[in-house]
Amino acid sequence: MKIELNGLSLKELEDLVVELGDKKFRAQQIFNYIHKNKGTSIEDIQTISKELRSKLNEVSFINNVKIYEKYQSEIDDTKKYLYLLNDGNIIEAVAMEYKHGTSICISTQVGCRMNCSFCASTKDGLIRNLTPAEMISEIYTIERDLDKNISNIVLMGSGEPLDNYDNVVKFLKLINDEKGRNISARSITLSTCGVVPKIYDLADEDIPVTLAISLHSAYDEKRKEIMPISKKYSIDEILEACRYYNGKANRRITFEYTLIEGINDSMEDAKKLASLFGDLESHLNLIPLNPIKEYKQINPSDSHIAKFKKQLEKLGVKTTVRREMGRDISASCGQLRRSIIENNNI
């Protein structure tokens, strides 16, 4: 099986180049081509010899995701990308425009096995993990398409990042490498439903990304109904892991809370939620439910969301309501991919 050249660290590239009988410094030239020039073909690496390109082609390739469909929101400047992978699978990414720059939300798996009740990404289960090269290519493909560099990365598309831990960590180190694309870890957010042991592992990696916890209920029993991961890890265990991460990474923790009418949006829910965080440096992001056909619940009214937010703020919780973007193009993770697969029998 050929090596994914764009998934190799600089050290791994150096080892490969030397093994192929060339000089170690050639690795940096290849690394520059991939991560600074966002190159897509070994044949186009003009800074190395034709002989080395030939040898590289024999043992490796640059794994590029291809744009299958692109959708432009008419509501805002959000763009939704469906990518076709080499094995025929489809994943998705979203580019969102803000005053501070362009953010991209990428996938880390094809599908997901966490089985959260309101999430479209998980309805077909986990098909496979994405490789570091594929995650890298998600970003560079959008940057080439938009002809601009993105400023922030969010690992919140299809998949549970900490369920693909080794590949995700390697991706983070690659995209953060100061000799390559050099995107600051502080410009990267990793969203997890709460895989507790991996939160501890990530804290010890010394890659201080922003950790976002998908919480969605302040009560263990209620959370178990909508998030099966809760049967394995309690809210207290998640919060303890967050305190460890907060201490190691010195990063504020974000808690994501999808508001579902009649399920988790009462004033008692707000009071219980406020009691959880204590002295943990954190921020709460309220998300109105984006309904899917497999989950029949609805989102609360705008006025009720405002009331819920006001109650939290009164109790000392730093709270925002996530601005909904790209609703007309099914920009929430998993929705568009599933509809395309179902309609086209992919």
Secondary structure, DSSP 8 states (H G I E B T S, - for coil): --EEGGG--HHHHHHHHHHTTS-TTHHHHHHHHHHTS----GGG-TTS-HHHHHHHHHHEE----EEEEEEE-SSSS-EEEEEE-TTS-EEEEEEEEETTEEEEEE-SEEE-SS--TT-GGGTT-EEEE--HHHHHHHHHHHHHHHTS--SEEEE-SSS-GGGGHHHHHHHHHHHH-TTTT---GGGEEEEES--HHHHHHHHTTT---EEEEE---SSHHHHHHH-GGGGTS-HHHHHHHHHHHHHHH---EEEEEEE-TTTS-SHHHHHHHHHHHTT--EEEEEEE---BTTB------HHHHHHHHHHHHHTT--EEE-----GGGT-STTHHHHHHHHHHT-
